[in-house]
Amino acid sequence: ISQEEYDTANATLRSTQAQTQLIQAQLAKTSVKAPFSGKIGLRAISKGTYVTPTTVVANLVNMNQVKITFSIPEKYATQMKKDATISFTIAGSKDVFKAKIYAIEPGVDVATRTLQMRALAQNPDGKLLPGTYADVALPLESINDALLVPTEALIPIQNGKKIFIAEKGKAKEVVVETGPRTAKDILITSGLKTGDTVLTSGVMTLKNDMPVKVAIKN
């Protein structure tokens, strides 16, 4: 073989190798690889569909862990810390799940007066589905011997709040300070003592030393 024939064959070989590499690179682009392991959802395209980098092929979800995003009233903000454990339940299940807070918004939402935070829950059994609504129970401060009164007993006044108690057959006005509340009751932090009889009916018409007749509610 002459040098000229060798050079021609060698050039043809290099050209063929370059074309082969180009075709292999193009073929590699036809394969869609997931960036992480997870569970794939319903396919959004059919065989033969032309796709672009922005085309959604399917949803891929990591089911091993789920994130819970929730907000709490600003008055509880100081009681919640990063790495604290919360409990939550979901519709259709009686199980109580645990999650650990990993991120807290640095500021309160001025529109809702709430603080947003996120927690991470382990999901080895796949019982928690992304997008599910959850009821979150917060590990707030425990108060021993707390005094709770019905919310209807509380009367707003200019400098705070007051309630009426029954003392020796007469109504007595007591200025109180309050804490957290539930749907029906509110915590009294000062102004009331154990054993006081709190009046709950007709409180807006009561006055100091007005005679009252007490009927105990069960």
C-alpha positions as CSV (number, residue, x, y, z in Angstrom):
1,I,0.0,0.0,0.0
2,S,1.3,3.4,-0.9
3,Q,1.7,6.3,1.6
4,E,-1.0,8.2,-0.2
5,E,-3.5,5.3,0.1
6,Y,-2.6,4.9,3.8
7,D,-3.2,8.6,4.5
8,T,-6.5,8.5,2.7
9,A,-7.7,5.4,4.6
10,N,-6.5,6.9,7.9
11,A,-8.4,10.1,7.2
12,T,-11.5,8.1,6.3
13,L,-11.2,6.2,9.6
14,R,-10.9,9.3,11.7
15,S,-13.9,10.9,9.9
16,T,-15.9,7.7,10.5
17,Q,-14.9,7.7,14.2
18,A,-16.0,11.3,14.6
19,Q,-19.3,10.6,13.0
20,T,-19.8,7.6,15.3
21,Q,-19.1,9.7,18.4
22,L,-21.6,12.3,17.1
23,I,-24.3,9.7,16.5
24,Q,-23.6,8.2,20.0
25,A,-23.9,11.7,21.6
26,Q,-27.2,12.3,19.7
27,L,-28.6,8.9,20.8
28,A,-27.7,9.6,24.4
29,K,-29.9,12.7,24.3
30,T,-32.9,10.4,23.4
31,S,-32.6,8.7,26.8
32,V,-34.2,10.5,29.8
33,K,-32.5,9.8,33.1
34,A,-33.9,10.6,36.5
35,P,-31.8,12.9,38.7
36,F,-32.7,10.9,41.8
37,S,-34.4,7.6,42.8
38,G,-38.1,7.8,43.4
39,K,-41.6,6.8,42.2
40,I,-42.7,7.9,38.8
41,G,-46.2,9.1,38.1
42,L,-48.4,9.1,35.0
43,R,-46.7,9.6,31.7
44,A,-47.5,12.9,30.1
45,I,-46.4,12.1,26.5
46,S,-46.9,9.3,24.0
47,K,-44.4,7.3,22.0
48,G,-43.1,9.4,19.1
49,T,-43.9,12.7,20.6
50,Y,-41.5,15.5,19.9
51,V,-40.1,16.9,23.1
52,T,-38.0,19.9,24.1
53,P,-36.0,20.6,27.3
54,T,-39.2,22.2,28.8
55,T,-41.5,19.3,28.0
56,V,-42.9,17.5,31.1
57,V,-42.5,13.7,30.6
58,A,-43.7,12.6,34.0
59,N,-43.6,13.5,37.7
60,L,-40.9,11.9,39.8
61,V,-41.3,11.9,43.6
62,N,-39.0,10.8,46.3
63,M,-41.3,8.9,48.7
64,N,-38.7,8.1,51.3
65,Q,-39.1,11.5,52.9
66,V,-41.9,14.2,52.8
67,K,-41.8,17.8,53.7
68,I,-44.5,19.5,55.8
69,T,-45.0,23.2,55.4
70,F,-47.2,24.9,58.0
71,S,-47.7,28.2,59.8
72,I,-48.2,29.0,63.5
73,P,-49.6,32.2,65.2
74,E,-46.9,34.7,66.0
75,K,-47.5,34.4,69.8
76,Y,-46.1,30.8,69.7
77,A,-43.0,31.8,67.6
78,T,-40.6,31.8,70.6
79,Q,-41.7,28.3,71.6
80,M,-40.8,26.7,68.4
81,K,-37.1,25.9,67.6
82,K,-35.2,24.2,64.8
83,D,-34.9,20.4,65.3
84,A,-38.0,20.3,67.4
85,T,-40.3,17.3,66.8
86,I,-43.9,17.8,65.8
87,S,-46.8,15.3,65.5
88,F,-49.3,15.3,62.7
89,T,-52.2,13.2,61.3
90,I,-53.6,12.9,57.8
91,A,-57.1,12.2,56.5
92,G,-58.1,8.6,56.2
93,S,-55.5,7.4,58.7
94,K,-55.5,7.0,62.5
95,D,-51.7,6.8,62.7
96,V,-49.8,9.7,64.3
97,F,-46.7,10.6,62.4
98,K,-43.6,12.5,63.6
99,A,-41.5,15.1,61.8
100,K,-38.5,17.3,62.7
101,I,-38.5,21.0,62.0
102,Y,-35.5,21.9,59.7
103,A,-36.3,25.4,58.5
104,I,-38.1,28.4,60.0
105,E,-38.9,31.7,58.2
106,P,-36.9,34.5,59.7
107,G,-39.9,36.9,59.9
108,V,-43.6,36.9,60.6
109,D,-46.1,37.3,57.7
110,V,-47.5,40.8,58.2
111,A,-50.8,39.9,56.5
112,T,-51.6,36.8,58.5
113,R,-49.5,37.4,61.6
114,T,-48.1,33.8,61.3
115,L,-44.7,32.3,61.1
116,Q,-44.0,29.7,58.4
117,M,-41.8,26.7,59.0
118,R,-41.0,23.3,57.4
119,A,-40.5,19.9,58.9
120,L,-39.2,16.6,57.4
121,A,-40.9,13.3,58.0
122,Q,-39.5,9.8,57.2
123,N,-41.8,7.8,55.0
124,P,-40.4,4.3,54.7
125,D,-43.8,2.6,54.2
126,G,-45.0,5.1,51.7
127,K,-48.1,6.0,53.8
128,L,-47.6,9.7,53.3
129,L,-48.5,11.0,49.9
130,P,-47.1,14.3,48.7
131,G,-49.8,17.1,48.6
132,T,-51.8,15.5,51.4
133,Y,-53.4,17.9,54.0
134,A,-52.1,17.4,57.5
135,D,-53.2,18.4,61.0
136,V,-50.2,19.5,62.9
137,A,-49.9,19.3,66.7
138,L,-47.3,21.6,68.2
139,P,-45.2,20.7,71.2
140,L,-46.0,23.9,73.1
141,E,-45.2,24.8,76.7
142,S,-46.9,22.7,79.4
143,I,-48.6,24.7,82.2
144,N,-49.4,22.9,85.4
145,D,-52.6,23.8,87.3
146,A,-53.8,26.1,84.4
147,L,-57.0,28.1,85.0
148,L,-59.2,28.0,81.9
149,V,-62.5,29.9,81.6
150,P,-65.1,29.9,78.8
151,T,-64.3,32.6,76.3
152,E,-67.9,34.0,76.7
153,A,-67.0,35.0,80.2
154,L,-64.3,37.4,79.1
155,I,-65.2,41.1,78.6
156,P,-62.8,43.4,76.8
157,I,-62.2,46.8,78.5
158,Q,-60.0,49.8,77.7
159,N,-57.0,48.7,79.6
160,G,-57.3,44.9,79.2
161,K,-59.9,42.3,80.0
162,K,-62.2,41.5,82.9
163,I,-64.5,38.7,84.1
164,F,-67.2,38.6,86.8
165,I,-67.1,36.1,89.6
166,A,-69.8,35.3,92.2
167,E,-68.9,36.2,95.7
168,K,-71.4,36.0,98.6
169,G,-74.3,36.2,96.2
170,K,-73.1,39.2,94.4
171,A,-71.2,39.8,91.1
172,K,-67.6,41.0,91.5
173,E,-65.6,42.5,88.7
174,V,-62.0,41.1,88.4
175,V,-59.4,42.4,85.9
176,V,-57.5,39.5,84.5
177,E,-54.5,38.7,82.2
178,T,-54.9,36.0,79.6
179,G,-52.7,33.6,77.7
180,P,-53.3,31.1,74.9
181,R,-56.8,30.0,74.0
182,T,-58.6,27.0,72.5
183,A,-61.8,27.0,70.5
184,K,-63.9,27.3,73.7
185,D,-61.6,28.3,76.6
186,I,-58.9,30.8,77.4
187,L,-56.1,30.6,79.9
188,I,-56.1,33.1,82.8
189,T,-52.6,33.9,83.9
190,S,-53.4,36.3,86.7
191,G,-56.4,37.9,88.5
192,L,-58.2,34.6,89.2
193,K,-57.6,31.9,91.8
194,T,-58.7,28.3,92.1
195,G,-62.2,27.9,93.5
196,D,-63.6,31.2,92.1
197,T,-67.0,30.9,90.6
198,V,-66.9,32.5,87.1
199,L,-70.1,33.9,85.7
200,T,-70.7,33.1,82.0
201,S,-74.3,34.2,81.3
202,G,-75.5,37.8,80.9
203,V,-72.0,39.1,81.7
204,M,-72.4,42.2,79.5
205,T,-75.3,43.5,81.7
206,L,-73.6,42.7,85.0
207,K,-72.3,45.4,87.4
208,N,-70.3,45.3,90.6
209,D,-72.2,44.1,93.7
210,M,-75.3,43.2,91.6
211,P,-77.1,40.3,93.2
212,V,-76.7,37.1,91.2
213,K,-78.1,33.6,91.4
214,V,-75.6,30.9,90.4
215,A,-76.5,27.8,88.5
216,I,-73.6,25.4,88.2
217,K,-73.0,24.0,84.7
218,N,-71.9,20.4,84.4
